[in-house]
């Protein structure tokens, strides 16, 4: 089972897009929250797209 972690988001390169297959909708919401909280610390912008039907979260990291 995949998870959205701070380490996974830190490891992403600028311009990289990563898709996370998650177990349920709550995990999607939690992952989105982690990304938005971490962007200020990493001085970047995370764009998040949520597919609740397939429990899939797609995150793109962009440099500021």
Secondary structure by P-SEA (a helix, b strand, c coil): cccccaaaaaaccccbbbbbbcccaaaaaaaaaaaaaacccccbbbbbbbcccccbbbbbbbcc
